[in-house]
Amino acid sequence: MVFKNKEDVWSIIDKLLEEVRNHNLNGHDFDEASSIVSQLNFFCCPNCIIRKQDKRDIQRFIYCQEANIPAYPGDYTQHPARWVDRFFIINHAMKKKIQIKVDKEKKVISNGK
């Protein structure tokens, strides 16, 4: 298969997402994001599909977490809805990544005993 543009890559991602959702409807419990990310390297470089805005949002998230400051002035209700949505998506992904790392380390430790 030859990809001519990013839309071609996204069409494959959409098909993968549909496949995962169909499996989940049939009783499986696959994580959509993990399922797609684990297959990306087979057909594209993951960096190709990350937009500049996504990178900036991830940088903002990490900076705010590390510096313990809000991304925008004011309380939660004054933050842009788009940022709040992105915050929860990024936060969930980061926690998932940490959990995967912890699970791998536990597996290594249990296999070593």
Buried (B, 14 or more C-beta within 10 A) or exposed (E): EEBEEEEEBEEBBEEBBEBBBEEBEEEEEEEEBBBBBEBBEEEBEEEEBEEEEEEEBBEBBEEBBEEEEEBBEEEEEEBEEEBBEBBEBBEEBBEBEEEEEEEEEEEEEEEEE
